[in-house]
Amino acid sequence: MHEMSLMVSMLEIIEDQARQEGFRRVTRVTLEIGQMAGVDPEAMRFAFEAGTLDSVAEGAELIIEETLGRARCPACGLEAPVEVFYEPCAACGQAPQEIIAGRAMRIVSLDVD
C-alpha cells in the first residue's frame, strides 16, 4: 500500500507548514487526488487516520476531492476525459494519448488553529 508512504510525505509537508506558520493543530486537510494518480482514496483515508497519530494533524478531518483524468490525442489534438491509461482517442482511435490532467495528488488547503 503506497498510500502510507504518500501519507508520510504529506505529513512532512503539513508539519513543515506548521513550523513556518506557527500553528499548533490542523483541523481539516483538503486533498486533491487525480483519477489517474493511482491512489485509492479509501486507502488514503486509512493511512491518514493511522499516520497522523501524535502529530499536528491528529484527529483532523480529511476531505478528498477527486479530479478527472484528461488526455490530448497527439494525432488529431482532441482533448477529452479519460478513465484509464492507453485509452484510444474517441475521434480517431489513436493510442496512446498524452495524459494532461488527473495524475497529481496535492494538498489544496489546511484549516488550522
Helices and strands as residue ranges (DSSP letters): H 3-21, E 26-34, H 41-51, E 61-67, E 69-72, E 79-82, E 98-101, E 105-112
